[in-house]
């Protein structure tokens, strides 16, 4: 027969056993929950890292694309600048060539006009040379002399200069020898007579002097 004291002890022992079992189960449950939470946290951390890595990769790809675009634009700009420089150089060469051609055309035209005027100057000189001494003081002769001097002045303003001849050494670049003469005044190779006056235009010969050279 079980006594009251033994019954109480049995109840106490069962209670303690239940408490221990419950504690173990609770501890195991807590440990399992902690483990699950840790695994979940690790999963979340791994997911975050993957997300960050994906964003970094995307950002890098975007930056690479932007850099390539910038490089393409820079290359295009350099190409356009080079093309503009080439066109400017070509235009400058064209301008210089055009100016040179215009100057050459002007020079050719001016020389052509001067060549046509020179025979008029020759006729003036011949006409004035035939005026008798008694008539040189007359109004007509003086008028002709004034016109002749005015014509020479205008030619000089255009940089048309007569070529020095008599007393100068013969120079084939300026003189055209049409005869040889003997002279007691000049040495051999010196121009003794000018048959037709020569002229230069801006240091270019328009007409050679026709001269007689001492033998």
C-alpha positions as a printed NumPy array, in Angstrom:
array([[   0.   ,    0.   ,    0.   ],
       [   1.409,    3.322,   -1.168],
       [   1.591,    5.947,    1.45 ],
       [   0.778,    9.585,    0.994],
       [   4.397,   10.547,    1.262],
       [   5.419,    8.132,   -1.45 ],
       [   2.602,    9.413,   -3.663],
       [   3.823,   12.97 ,   -3.209],
       [   7.368,   11.91 ,   -4.017],
       [   6.197,   10.149,   -7.156],
       [   4.255,   13.211,   -8.226],
       [   7.245,   15.427,   -7.504],
       [   9.563,   13.153,   -9.457],
       [   7.166,   13.002,  -12.407],
       [   6.823,   16.768,  -12.344],
       [  10.557,   17.26 ,  -12.283],
       [  10.916,   14.755,  -15.112],
       [   8.325,   16.58 ,  -17.145],
       [  10.   ,   19.894,  -16.448],
       [  13.351,   18.511,  -17.52 ],
       [  11.868,   16.96 ,  -20.657],
       [  10.041,   20.189,  -21.451],
       [  13.192,   22.181,  -20.851],
       [  15.175,   20.005,  -23.168],
       [  12.489,   20.21 ,  -25.818],
       [  12.288,   23.972,  -25.401],
       [  16.059,   24.264,  -25.561],
       [  16.145,   22.101,  -28.661],
       [  13.382,   24.172,  -30.21 ],
       [  15.259,   27.396,  -29.41 ],
       [  18.453,   25.976,  -30.792],
       [  16.641,   24.899,  -33.948],
       [  15.024,   28.318,  -34.292],
       [  18.42 ,   29.984,  -33.791],
       [  19.952,   27.737,  -36.389],
       [  17.114,   28.486,  -38.781],
       [  17.493,   32.187,  -38.105],
       [  21.264,   31.922,  -38.69 ],
       [  20.708,   30.026,  -41.92 ],
       [  18.078,   32.548,  -42.95 ],
       [  20.461,   35.389,  -42.083],
       [  23.22 ,   33.719,  -44.082],
       [  20.825,   33.282,  -46.979],
       [  19.823,   36.946,  -46.752],
       [  23.493,   38.011,  -46.58 ],
       [  24.342,   35.831,  -49.561],
       [  21.381,   37.221,  -51.487],
       [  22.438,   40.787,  -50.619],
       [  26.009,   40.103,  -51.724],
       [  24.754,   38.629,  -54.97 ],
       [  22.508,   41.621,  -55.492],
       [  25.369,   44.035,  -54.803],
       [  27.679,   42.093,  -57.091],
       [  25.023,   42.153,  -59.798],
       [  24.556,   45.908,  -59.352],
       [  28.339,   46.45 ,  -59.44 ],
       [  28.583,   44.397,  -62.609],
       [  25.712,   46.331,  -64.123],
       [  27.3  ,   49.641,  -63.101],
       [  30.665,   48.571,  -64.527],
       [  29.013,   47.516,  -67.762],
       [  27.214,   50.848,  -67.918],
       [  30.499,   52.701,  -67.254],
       [  32.314,   50.672,  -69.935],
       [  29.529,   51.478,  -72.37 ],
       [  29.745,   55.17 ,  -71.458],
       [  33.55 ,   55.119,  -71.861],
       [  33.235,   53.497,  -75.274],
       [  30.689,   56.119,  -76.272],
       [  32.987,   58.909,  -75.07 ],
       [  35.913,   57.396,  -76.974],
       [  33.777,   57.161,  -80.126],
       [  32.697,   60.796,  -79.742],
       [  36.293,   61.926,  -79.153],
       [  37.434,   60.019,  -82.222],
       [  34.644,   61.619,  -84.263],
       [  35.566,   65.083,  -82.964],
       [  39.237,   64.524,  -83.805],
       [  38.243,   63.382,  -87.277],
       [  36.07 ,   66.464,  -87.821],
       [  38.8  ,   68.78 ,  -86.498],
       [  41.322,   67.17 ,  -88.84 ],
       [  38.902,   67.572,  -91.74 ],
       [  38.316,   71.244,  -90.893],
       [  42.07 ,   71.861,  -90.656],
       [  42.595,   70.185,  -94.016],
       [  39.833,   72.25 ,  -95.606],
       [  41.244,   75.454,  -94.08 ],
       [  44.711,   74.58 ,  -95.39 ],
       [  43.278,   73.801,  -98.823],
       [  41.336,   77.087,  -98.805],
       [  44.453,   79.007,  -97.759],
       [  46.426,   77.366, -100.574],
       [  43.59 ,   78.147, -102.977],
       [  43.536,   81.782, -101.825],
       [  47.301,   82.131, -102.24 ],
       [  47.194,   80.434, -105.628],
       [  44.304,   82.672, -106.716],
       [  46.092,   85.811, -105.527],
       [  49.221,   84.699, -107.36 ],
       [  47.238,   84.027, -110.527],
       [  45.451,   87.378, -110.227],
       [  48.794,   89.135, -109.762],
       [  50.261,   87.275, -112.73 ],
       [  47.223,   88.171, -114.867],
       [  47.493,   91.793, -113.773],
       [  51.203,   91.846, -114.525],
       [  50.603,   90.293, -117.937],
       [  47.84 ,   92.789, -118.694],
       [  49.908,   95.724, -117.473],
       [  52.929,   94.642, -119.536],
       [  50.709,   94.261, -122.583],
       [  49.367,   97.821, -122.162],
       [  52.851,   99.209, -121.508],
       [  54.2  ,   97.51 , -124.626],
       [  51.486,   99.289, -126.647],
       [  52.208,  102.663, -125.014],
       [  55.977,  102.551, -125.567],
       [  55.742,  103.1  , -129.344],
       [  53.718,  106.268, -128.591],
       [  56.549,  107.429, -126.319],
       [  59.028,  106.663, -129.125],
       [  57.006,  108.769, -131.559],
       [  56.909,  111.637, -129.088],
       [  60.676,  111.509, -128.782],
       [  61.148,  111.354, -132.548],
       [  58.722,  114.227, -133.044],
       [  60.408,  116.406, -130.422],
       [  63.833,  115.583, -131.878],
       [  62.774,  116.969, -135.265],
       [  61.567,  120.333, -133.893],
       [  63.912,  123.081, -135.12 ],
       [  65.777,  125.067, -132.54 ],
       [  63.936,  128.21 , -133.603],
       [  60.542,  126.643, -132.852],
       [  61.351,  124.95 , -129.536],
       [  60.156,  127.995, -127.588],
       [  56.846,  128.002, -129.425],
       [  53.512,  127.098, -127.843],
       [  53.07 ,  123.936, -129.942],
       [  56.524,  122.563, -129.125],
       [  56.125,  123.383, -125.447],
       [  52.709,  121.705, -125.367],
       [  54.165,  118.542, -126.929],
       [  57.033,  118.624, -124.42 ],
       [  54.594,  118.918, -121.512],
       [  52.48 ,  115.999, -122.764],
       [  55.62 ,  113.898, -123.24 ],
       [  56.829,  114.649, -119.699],
       [  53.377,  113.891, -118.268],
       [  53.375,  110.537, -120.072],
       [  56.814,  109.667, -118.671],
       [  55.696,  110.709, -115.171],
       [  52.68 ,  108.385, -115.317],
       [  54.858,  105.545, -116.56 ],
       [  57.28 ,  106.181, -113.724],
       [  54.376,  106.083, -111.223],
       [  53.52 ,  102.661, -112.653],
       [  57.109,  101.6  , -111.941],
       [  58.071,  101.657, -115.615],
       [  61.717,  102.688, -115.832],
       [  64.002,  103.278, -118.841],
       [  67.018,  100.998, -119.118],
       [  70.383,  102.706, -118.874],
       [  72.353,  102.127, -122.067],
       [  74.996,  104.525, -123.39 ],
       [  78.224,  104.249, -121.419],
       [  77.081,  101.039, -119.702],
       [  78.615,   97.611, -120.137],
       [  76.621,   95.425, -122.475],
       [  74.24 ,   93.121, -120.577],
       [  72.236,   90.619, -122.629],
       [  69.547,   90.564, -119.937],
       [  68.705,   94.206, -120.697],
       [  70.31 ,   95.027, -124.026],
       [  69.924,   93.748, -127.544],
       [  73.067,   94.421, -129.63 ],
       [  72.159,   95.075, -133.243],
       [  75.583,   96.289, -134.407],
       [  79.195,   96.797, -133.423],
       [  80.967,  100.126, -133.779],
       [  84.393,  101.584, -133.202],
       [  84.814,  104.288, -130.618],
       [  87.628,  106.347, -129.191],
       [  85.448,  107.338, -126.23 ],
       [  84.412,  103.921, -124.961],
       [  86.228,  100.653, -124.434],
       [  85.303,   97.333, -126.018],
       [  82.05 ,   95.883, -124.758],
       [  80.656,   99.258, -123.783],
       [  77.451,  100.581, -125.363],
       [  78.254,  103.542, -127.552],
       [  74.814,  104.244, -129.038],
       [  71.166,  103.601, -128.165],
       [  68.972,  102.963, -131.199],
       [  65.776,  102.254, -129.305],
       [  65.178,  102.843, -125.605],
       [  64.37 ,   99.838, -123.464],
       [  62.102,   99.714, -120.404],
       [  61.521,   97.564, -117.326],
       [  58.316,   97.075, -115.392],
       [  58.845,   96.186, -111.722],
       [  62.355,   94.877, -112.436],
       [  61.055,   92.789, -115.354],
       [  62.16 ,   93.699, -118.867],
       [  59.261,   94.89 , -120.99 ],
       [  61.425,   95.812, -123.971],
       [  65.165,   95.329, -124.426],
       [  67.258,   98.268, -125.471],
       [  68.49 ,   98.156, -129.08 ],
       [  72.108,   99.258, -128.887],
       [  75.407,   99.477, -130.726],
       [  78.351,   98.022, -128.832],
       [  81.995,   98.968, -129.171],
       [  84.091,   96.249, -130.794]])
